[in-house]
Amino acid sequence: MSIPNEKAVEVAVSASASTSASEVDNTQGVNNVIENNADSPMNRNWTTKTSFWHWFHPDDGPAERRLVVKLDFSILAFACVGFWALYIDRSIYVNAYVSGMKEDLGFYGNQYVQINSIFLIGYAVSIIPLTLVNTRAPPQVVIPVCMAVWGLATSLGARAQSYGELAGYRFLVGLGEGAFFPSIHYIFGSWYRPDEIARRSGLFYVAGSIGTISTGFITARIYADLDGALGREAWRWMFLIGGIITFPIALFGVLTFPGTPQHPNKQLFKEDELVLARARLEAMGRRSTQKGSLGFTLSSLRRFVGRWHFWVLVPWSIAFQQGYLAMAQGTYTLWIKSIAASQHYSTAKVNSLTAVAPCVAIVAIVLFAWAADKFGAKARLPLFTVAQVIAFLGLAAFVAFDHTSFSYKWFGVAVSNVENAMVPVMYSWANLICTDDAEERAFILSAMLAFAMAFNSWVPILSMPTVQSPRYFKGYLVCLLMQPIALGLAFLVDYLHRREIAQKKEKRAQEVSQ
């Protein structure tokens, strides 16, 4: 579709002011793309409304659809199966704990939560540097190498003979896993338009829930079939099998992951496809990486922290993550374990019941992500409100532990992942907010997770000591209080983003009129 230059500029300006998901800013480079690609197959009307169920925009041409399909298969296939494996390797710890590891390694006091914190320290310190590496090095190499590290460390957990040895392995698992989540979101923002990104992020996040579900069923089967096999306890087989699963997925990523338009896997793309992909990004004002170092010099750091993005998005992520910290710490699994005797649950059934919350989360993730892409900015705050009200009600069942029914507590368990289901919308939104600067985008996405994980590494030690299982009054109360705080920060993000868009629109309109 060819649009005259003046009309195209008008579309670019109006797109940046839109209150839909396509409110991304069409900044520098728009005029060059329009002039050089007037007859290209690129859809420049992507800001218009589409059906809730459409996978493509109606104005996407055949070439653009082929590109998007290729991206979906190459990005989502590896991202989803990799995230599935990550959540298996991460979740296996609590399943192993309730399947005999606690007794075999002689855990006592708060050692359960302390190993979780050691894992999170490794996770937090690796997030920012490894994500920034992806702005300069081929992600199709960096991410699979990190996967191999965490897979190896997970497998080594099978040979642990002491608390200290297992703690070391879990630290290495955290180091390897740190780059995966923010790097994948950085890749999404490197290829997809604003009307495409939330659904892909949602499907990616579904894979994590499927990983948690799979962990419950896999560990239940391992406990039933392999406990004592070859002289190994079931929990050791859990670590060994979980780690082994990761290695072929890492190799799959080396072969099939597309990288970024700046560092593409050229075995997957023709040159005209890369030209089209770069033109799509330029037309949205999404800048590629700048020449120079790895993107973490003193001047670049000043650039990253010189905008409101860092000072609001990072605290928002911290508060948001503290809101579902109980779920992340496996406290609901420990509650299920605590009632196992009275409810006649076997160890295998306890493992299976851990699948309830992620099943509910999958439904929430899909609905939230599709609504965010379809209705854009006007849907974000209602979605955050719904998710956090549901989370608040679920947490109340455990805050008032001694005064709530067994059924209400199971409701709290079932919806414990619903707030977490908004993470794809949060990170897609951050991708769009930082669209002008690729290095800042990588830094902010990683900093949002890194600082939140840094808090997650010590807050549970104070609020969720293992000796208070399954009551955890302070921990559940902290999560409950974080719900209104995180929601208030979401409103602040919305206000600041709208103001920034209005300022850019005004500036651009002045430039066009000159």
C-alpha positions as CSV (number, residue, x, y, z in Angstrom):
1,M,0.0,0.0,0.0
2,S,1.5,3.3,-1.1
3,I,0.8,6.5,0.9
4,P,1.8,10.0,-0.2
5,N,4.6,11.4,1.9
6,E,2.5,14.1,3.6
7,K,-0.3,11.7,4.4
8,A,2.2,9.2,5.7
9,V,3.7,11.8,8.1
10,E,0.2,12.6,9.3
11,V,-0.4,8.9,10.0
12,A,2.9,8.7,11.9
13,V,2.0,11.7,14.0
14,S,-1.5,10.5,14.8
15,A,-0.3,7.0,15.6
16,S,2.0,8.3,18.3
17,A,-0.9,10.1,19.9
18,S,-3.2,7.1,19.8
19,T,-4.6,5.7,23.0
20,S,-4.6,2.2,21.8
21,A,-1.8,-0.4,22.0
22,S,-0.3,1.3,19.0
23,E,0.5,4.5,20.8
24,V,4.1,3.9,20.2
25,D,6.0,6.9,19.1
26,N,6.9,7.4,15.4
27,T,10.1,9.3,16.0
28,Q,13.2,9.7,14.0
29,G,13.6,7.8,10.7
30,V,9.9,7.9,9.7
31,N,10.4,10.2,6.7
32,N,13.3,8.2,5.4
33,V,11.4,5.0,5.6
34,I,8.4,6.5,3.8
35,E,10.5,8.0,1.0
36,N,12.7,4.9,0.5
37,N,9.9,2.3,0.9
38,A,6.9,4.0,-0.8
39,D,6.2,0.8,-2.7
40,S,7.2,-1.6,0.0
41,P,4.8,-4.3,1.3
42,M,4.8,-2.7,4.8
43,N,1.5,-1.9,6.4
44,R,1.5,1.7,7.6
45,N,-2.1,1.6,8.8
46,W,-1.5,-0.8,11.7
47,T,-3.0,1.8,14.2
48,T,-6.5,1.1,13.0
49,K,-8.9,-1.2,14.8
50,T,-8.9,-5.0,14.2
51,S,-11.0,-7.9,15.3
52,F,-10.3,-9.3,18.8
53,W,-9.5,-12.7,17.2
54,H,-7.4,-11.6,14.2
55,W,-3.8,-12.8,14.3
56,F,-2.8,-10.3,11.5
57,H,-3.9,-6.8,10.8
58,P,-6.2,-6.8,7.8
59,D,-3.9,-4.4,6.0
60,D,-0.8,-6.6,6.4
61,G,0.3,-7.6,2.9
62,P,1.5,-11.1,2.0
63,A,5.2,-10.4,2.5
64,E,4.6,-8.9,5.9
65,R,2.4,-11.8,6.9
66,R,5.1,-14.3,5.8
67,L,7.6,-12.4,7.8
68,V,5.4,-12.4,11.0
69,V,4.7,-16.1,10.6
70,K,8.4,-16.8,10.3
71,L,9.1,-14.7,13.4
72,D,6.3,-16.5,15.3
73,F,7.7,-19.9,14.5
74,S,11.3,-19.0,15.2
75,I,10.9,-16.7,18.2
76,L,7.9,-18.3,19.9
77,A,9.0,-21.9,19.4
78,F,12.3,-21.5,21.2
79,A,11.0,-18.9,23.7
80,C,8.1,-21.0,24.8
81,V,9.9,-24.3,25.0
82,G,12.8,-22.6,26.7
83,F,10.6,-20.9,29.3
84,W,8.8,-24.2,29.8
85,A,12.2,-25.8,30.7
86,L,13.2,-22.8,32.8
87,Y,10.1,-23.2,35.0
88,I,10.6,-26.9,35.3
89,D,14.2,-26.4,36.5
90,R,13.0,-23.5,38.8
91,S,10.0,-25.3,40.3
92,I,11.6,-28.7,40.8
93,Y,13.2,-27.3,44.0
94,V,10.0,-27.1,46.0
95,N,8.7,-30.4,44.5
96,A,12.0,-32.1,45.5
97,Y,11.7,-30.5,49.0
98,V,8.3,-32.0,49.7
99,S,9.4,-35.4,48.1
100,G,12.1,-36.4,50.5
101,M,15.0,-33.9,49.9
102,K,14.3,-32.1,53.2
103,E,14.8,-35.2,55.2
104,D,17.7,-36.7,53.1
105,L,19.8,-33.5,53.3
106,G,18.8,-32.7,56.8
107,F,17.2,-29.3,56.2
108,Y,16.3,-27.4,59.4
109,G,15.1,-24.0,60.4
110,N,14.9,-21.5,57.5
111,Q,17.2,-23.3,55.1
112,Y,14.4,-23.8,52.6
113,V,13.8,-20.1,52.1
114,Q,17.6,-19.4,52.4
115,I,18.3,-21.5,49.3
116,N,15.5,-19.7,47.5
117,S,17.3,-16.5,48.3
118,I,20.7,-17.8,47.2
119,F,19.1,-18.7,43.8
120,L,17.6,-15.3,43.5
121,I,20.9,-13.5,44.3
122,G,22.5,-15.4,41.3
123,Y,19.4,-14.6,39.2
124,A,19.5,-10.9,40.1
125,V,23.2,-10.2,39.5
126,S,23.2,-11.8,36.0
127,I,20.1,-10.1,34.6
128,I,21.3,-6.7,33.6
129,P,24.8,-7.5,32.2
130,L,23.6,-10.6,30.3
131,T,20.6,-8.8,28.8
132,L,22.8,-5.9,27.7
133,V,25.2,-8.4,26.0
134,N,22.3,-9.3,23.7
135,T,22.3,-5.7,22.3
136,R,25.9,-6.3,20.9
137,A,26.3,-10.1,20.6
138,P,24.1,-12.6,18.7
139,P,21.2,-13.6,21.1
140,Q,20.9,-16.9,19.3
141,V,24.3,-17.8,20.9
142,V,24.1,-15.9,24.2
143,I,20.7,-17.2,25.4
144,P,21.3,-20.9,24.6
145,V,24.7,-20.8,26.3
146,C,23.0,-19.5,29.4
147,M,20.4,-22.3,29.1
148,A,23.2,-24.9,29.0
149,V,24.6,-23.4,32.2
150,W,21.4,-23.6,34.2
151,G,20.6,-27.1,32.8
152,L,24.0,-28.4,33.9
153,A,23.6,-26.8,37.4
154,T,20.1,-28.3,37.7
155,S,21.4,-31.8,36.9
156,L,24.2,-31.4,39.4
157,G,21.6,-31.0,42.1
158,A,21.0,-34.7,41.8
159,R,24.4,-35.4,43.4
160,A,24.1,-32.9,46.3
161,Q,25.0,-34.5,49.6
162,S,24.6,-31.4,51.8
163,Y,22.7,-28.1,52.1
164,G,25.8,-26.1,51.1
165,E,26.4,-28.1,48.0
166,L,22.8,-27.8,46.8
167,A,23.0,-24.0,47.6
168,G,25.9,-23.7,45.3
169,Y,24.2,-25.5,42.4
170,R,21.0,-23.4,42.9
171,F,23.1,-20.2,42.7
172,L,24.5,-21.3,39.4
173,V,20.9,-22.1,38.2
174,G,20.0,-18.5,39.0
175,L,23.1,-17.1,37.2
176,G,22.1,-19.0,34.0
177,E,18.4,-18.2,34.1
178,G,18.8,-14.5,34.8
179,A,19.1,-13.4,31.1
180,F,16.3,-15.4,29.7
181,F,13.1,-13.6,30.5
182,P,14.2,-10.0,29.9
183,S,16.2,-11.0,26.8
184,I,13.2,-12.6,25.2
185,H,11.1,-9.5,25.8
186,Y,13.9,-7.5,24.3
187,I,13.7,-9.7,21.2
188,F,10.0,-9.2,21.0
189,G,10.5,-5.5,21.0
190,S,13.2,-5.8,18.3
191,W,10.8,-7.4,15.8
192,Y,7.1,-6.9,16.6
193,R,4.7,-3.9,16.3
194,P,2.7,-2.6,19.3
195,D,-0.4,-4.3,18.0
196,E,1.4,-7.6,17.9
197,I,3.6,-7.7,20.9
198,A,1.3,-8.4,23.9
199,R,-0.2,-11.5,22.4
200,R,3.2,-13.0,21.7
201,S,4.3,-12.0,25.2
202,G,1.2,-13.7,26.6
203,L,1.8,-16.9,24.7
204,F,5.4,-16.9,25.9
205,Y,4.3,-16.5,29.5
206,V,1.8,-19.3,29.1
207,A,4.8,-21.6,28.6
208,G,6.0,-20.8,32.1
209,S,2.6,-21.8,33.6
210,I,2.7,-25.0,31.5
211,G,6.2,-25.6,32.8
212,T,4.9,-25.3,36.4
213,I,2.0,-27.7,35.5
214,S,4.4,-30.1,33.9
215,T,6.6,-30.0,36.9
216,G,3.8,-31.1,39.1
217,F,2.8,-34.0,36.9
218,I,6.4,-35.0,35.9
219,T,7.6,-35.0,39.6
220,A,4.5,-37.0,40.6
221,R,5.3,-39.6,37.9
222,I,9.0,-39.7,38.9
223,Y,8.1,-40.2,42.5
224,A,5.7,-43.0,41.6
225,D,8.0,-44.8,39.1
226,L,11.6,-43.9,39.9
227,D,11.9,-43.6,43.7
228,G,14.8,-45.9,44.5
229,A,15.7,-46.7,40.9
230,L,19.4,-47.4,40.5
231,G,19.8,-46.5,44.2
232,R,18.6,-42.9,43.7
233,E,15.9,-41.2,45.6
234,A,13.0,-39.7,43.6
235,W,14.0,-36.1,44.3
236,R,17.5,-36.8,42.7
237,W,15.8,-38.1,39.6
238,M,13.7,-34.9,39.5
239,F,16.8,-32.7,39.3
240,L,18.6,-35.0,36.8
241,I,15.7,-35.2,34.4
242,G,14.8,-31.5,34.7
243,G,18.4,-30.5,33.7
244,I,18.7,-33.0,30.9
245,I,15.5,-31.7,29.3
246,T,17.2,-28.3,28.8
247,F,20.2,-29.3,26.7
248,P,18.4,-30.2,23.4
249,I,16.3,-27.0,23.8
250,A,19.5,-25.0,24.0
251,L,20.8,-26.6,20.8
252,F,17.5,-26.0,19.1
253,G,17.9,-22.3,20.0
254,V,21.3,-22.0,18.4
255,L,19.8,-23.4,15.1
256,T,16.4,-21.7,15.0
257,F,16.4,-18.5,17.1
258,P,16.3,-15.4,14.9
259,G,18.4,-13.0,17.0
260,T,17.7,-9.4,16.3
261,P,17.5,-7.4,13.1
262,Q,21.0,-6.0,13.9
263,H,22.4,-9.5,14.7
264,P,20.1,-11.9,12.7
265,N,20.4,-15.6,12.1
266,K,21.0,-15.2,8.4
267,Q,20.2,-18.9,7.8
268,L,16.6,-18.0,8.5
269,F,16.0,-14.8,6.7
270,K,16.4,-13.5,3.2
271,E,17.8,-10.0,2.8
272,D,14.5,-8.5,1.6
273,E,12.9,-9.9,4.8
274,L,15.5,-8.2,7.0
275,V,15.0,-4.9,5.1
276,L,11.2,-5.2,5.7
277,A,11.7,-6.0,9.4
278,R,14.0,-3.0,9.8
279,A,11.7,-0.7,7.9
280,R,8.8,-1.7,10.2
281,L,10.8,-0.7,13.3
282,E,12.0,2.6,11.8
283,A,8.4,3.5,10.8
284,M,7.5,3.1,14.5
285,G,10.5,5.1,15.7
286,R,12.0,2.1,17.4
287,R,15.7,2.6,17.2
288,S,18.3,-0.1,16.7
289,T,21.4,-0.3,18.9
290,Q,24.0,2.5,18.7
291,K,27.6,1.9,17.8
292,G,30.0,1.7,20.6
293,S,30.6,-0.5,23.6
294,L,28.3,-3.0,25.2
295,G,25.8,-0.3,26.1
296,F,26.9,0.2,29.7
297,T,29.3,3.1,29.8
298,L,29.0,6.0,32.2
299,S,27.4,8.2,29.6
300,S,24.9,5.5,28.7
301,L,24.1,4.9,32.3
302,R,23.3,8.6,32.7
303,R,21.0,8.3,29.7
304,F,19.2,5.3,31.2
305,V,18.6,7.0,34.6
306,G,18.0,10.5,33.2
307,R,14.4,9.7,32.3
308,W,11.3,8.9,34.4
309,H,11.3,5.4,32.9
310,F,13.9,4.0,35.3
311,W,12.6,5.8,38.4
312,V,9.0,4.7,37.9
313,L,9.0,1.4,36.0
314,V,11.6,-0.2,38.3
315,P,9.8,0.6,41.6
316,W,6.5,-0.5,40.0
317,S,8.1,-3.8,39.1
318,I,9.4,-4.2,42.6
319,A,6.0,-3.6,44.2
320,F,4.3,-5.7,41.7
321,Q,6.6,-8.7,42.2
322,Q,6.3,-8.4,46.0
323,G,2.5,-8.8,45.5
324,Y,2.9,-12.4,44.3
325,L,6.0,-13.3,46.3
326,A,4.1,-16.0,48.2
327,M,3.4,-17.8,45.0
328,A,7.0,-17.5,43.9
329,Q,8.3,-18.9,47.2
330,G,6.1,-22.0,46.9
331,T,4.2,-21.3,50.1
332,Y,1.0,-22.6,48.6
333,T,2.7,-26.0,47.9
334,L,3.8,-26.1,51.5
335,W,0.2,-25.5,52.7
336,I,-1.0,-28.3,50.4
337,K,1.7,-30.5,52.0
338,S,0.6,-29.5,55.5
339,I,-2.9,-30.7,54.9
340,A,-1.9,-33.9,53.1
341,A,-2.4,-36.2,56.1
342,S,-5.8,-34.8,57.1
343,Q,-7.0,-34.9,53.4
344,H,-5.4,-38.2,52.6
345,Y,-3.2,-36.8,49.9
346,S,-0.2,-38.9,48.8
347,T,3.1,-37.3,48.0
348,A,2.4,-37.9,44.3
349,K,-1.0,-36.1,44.6
350,V,0.6,-33.2,46.4
351,N,2.9,-32.8,43.4
352,S,-0.1,-33.0,41.0
353,L,-2.1,-30.4,42.9
354,T,0.6,-27.8,42.3
355,A,-0.8,-27.7,38.8
356,V,-4.1,-26.0,39.9
357,A,-2.9,-22.4,40.0
358,P,-0.9,-22.4,36.7
359,C,-4.0,-23.8,34.9
360,V,-6.1,-20.8,36.1
361,A,-3.2,-18.5,35.2
362,I,-3.1,-19.8,31.6
363,V,-6.7,-18.7,31.0
364,A,-6.0,-15.3,32.6
365,I,-2.8,-14.7,30.6
366,V,-4.4,-15.4,27.2
367,L,-7.4,-13.2,28.0
368,F,-5.3,-10.3,29.4
369,A,-2.8,-10.4,26.5
370,W,-5.4,-10.5,23.8
371,A,-7.4,-7.7,25.4
372,A,-4.2,-5.6,25.7
373,D,-3.4,-5.9,22.0
374,K,-7.0,-5.3,20.9
375,F,-8.0,-2.4,23.2
376,G,-4.5,-1.0,23.9
377,A,-4.0,1.7,26.6
378,K,-7.6,2.0,27.6
379,A,-7.6,-1.7,28.6
380,R,-4.4,-1.7,30.6
381,L,-5.6,-0.1,33.9
382,P,-8.9,-2.0,34.0
383,L,-6.9,-5.2,33.5
384,F,-4.4,-4.4,36.2
385,T,-7.3,-3.5,38.5
386,V,-9.2,-6.8,37.9
387,A,-6.0,-8.9,38.4
388,Q,-5.0,-7.2,41.6
389,V,-8.5,-7.2,43.1
390,I,-8.6,-10.9,42.5
391,A,-5.2,-11.3,44.0
392,F,-6.2,-9.2,47.0
393,L,-9.2,-11.4,47.7
394,G,-7.2,-14.6,47.3
395,L,-4.5,-13.4,49.7
396,A,-7.1,-12.4,52.3
397,A,-7.9,-16.1,52.7
398,F,-4.3,-16.7,54.0
399,V,-3.9,-13.4,55.9
400,A,-7.0,-14.3,57.9
401,F,-5.8,-17.9,58.0
402,D,-7.5,-19.0,61.3
403,H,-10.9,-17.5,60.3
404,T,-11.3,-18.6,56.7
405,S,-12.7,-21.9,55.4
406,F,-10.8,-24.7,53.6
407,S,-12.7,-23.9,50.4
408,Y,-11.8,-20.2,50.6
409,K,-8.1,-21.1,51.0
410,W,-8.3,-23.3,47.9
411,F,-9.8,-20.3,46.1
412,G,-6.7,-18.3,47.2
413,V,-4.4,-21.1,45.9
414,A,-6.3,-21.3,42.6
415,V,-6.0,-17.5,41.9
416,S,-2.5,-17.1,43.3
417,N,-1.1,-16.7,39.8
418,V,-3.7,-14.3,38.4
419,E,-1.7,-11.1,39.2
420,N,1.4,-12.8,37.8
421,A,-0.6,-13.2,34.5
422,M,-0.3,-9.4,34.0
423,V,3.5,-9.6,33.6
424,P,3.4,-10.0,29.8
425,V,1.2,-6.8,29.6
426,M,3.6,-5.0,32.0
427,Y,6.7,-5.9,30.0
428,S,5.1,-5.2,26.6
429,W,4.1,-1.8,27.9
430,A,7.7,-1.1,29.1
431,N,8.9,-2.2,25.6
432,L,6.7,0.5,24.0
433,I,7.6,3.2,26.6
434,C,11.3,2.7,25.8
435,T,10.9,2.3,22.1
436,D,13.2,5.3,21.2
437,D,16.4,3.7,22.6
438,A,17.4,0.0,22.1
439,E,20.0,0.0,24.8
440,E,17.7,1.8,27.3
441,R,15.0,-0.7,26.4
442,A,17.3,-3.7,27.2
443,F,18.5,-1.9,30.4
444,I,15.0,-1.0,31.7
445,L,13.5,-4.5,30.9
446,S,16.4,-6.2,32.7
447,A,16.5,-3.6,35.6
448,M,12.8,-4.1,36.3
449,L,13.4,-7.8,36.9
450,A,16.9,-7.5,38.5
451,F,15.8,-5.0,41.2
452,A,12.6,-6.9,41.9
453,M,14.7,-10.1,42.3
454,A,17.1,-8.4,44.5
455,F,14.2,-7.6,46.9
456,N,12.9,-11.1,46.5
457,S,16.2,-12.4,47.7
458,W,15.9,-10.9,51.2
459,V,12.2,-10.0,51.8
460,P,11.1,-13.7,52.2
461,I,13.8,-14.3,54.8
462,L,12.1,-11.7,57.0
463,S,8.5,-12.2,56.0
464,M,8.3,-15.9,55.1
465,P,10.7,-17.8,57.4
466,T,10.3,-21.5,56.8
467,V,9.6,-22.2,60.5
468,Q,6.3,-20.3,60.1
469,S,5.0,-22.6,57.4
470,P,2.2,-22.9,56.5
471,R,0.9,-19.8,58.3
472,Y,3.2,-17.1,56.9
473,F,1.1,-14.2,58.3
474,K,3.7,-11.5,57.7
475,G,4.5,-12.8,54.2
476,Y,0.9,-12.9,53.1
477,L,0.2,-9.5,54.7
478,V,3.1,-8.0,52.7
479,C,1.7,-9.4,49.5
480,L,-1.7,-8.1,50.3
481,L,-0.5,-4.5,51.0
482,M,1.5,-4.5,47.8
483,Q,-1.7,-4.9,45.7
484,P,-3.0,-1.2,46.0
485,I,0.6,0.2,45.9
486,A,1.4,-1.6,42.6
487,L,-2.0,-0.6,41.2
488,G,-1.3,3.1,42.1
489,L,2.0,2.9,40.4
490,A,0.3,1.5,37.3
491,F,-1.9,4.6,37.2
492,L,1.2,6.8,37.5
493,V,3.0,5.0,34.6
494,D,-0.1,5.5,32.5
495,Y,-0.2,9.2,33.3
496,L,3.5,9.8,32.6
497,H,3.4,7.8,29.3
498,R,0.4,9.7,28.0
499,R,2.1,13.0,28.9
500,E,5.3,11.9,27.1
501,I,3.4,10.9,24.0
502,A,1.5,14.3,24.0
503,Q,4.8,16.1,24.3
504,K,6.4,14.2,21.4
505,K,3.3,14.7,19.2
506,E,3.4,18.4,19.8
507,K,7.1,18.5,19.0
508,R,6.6,16.5,15.8
509,A,3.7,18.5,14.7
510,Q,5.9,21.7,15.0
511,E,8.6,20.0,12.9
512,V,6.2,19.0,10.2
513,S,4.7,22.5,10.0
514,Q,8.1,24.1,9.5
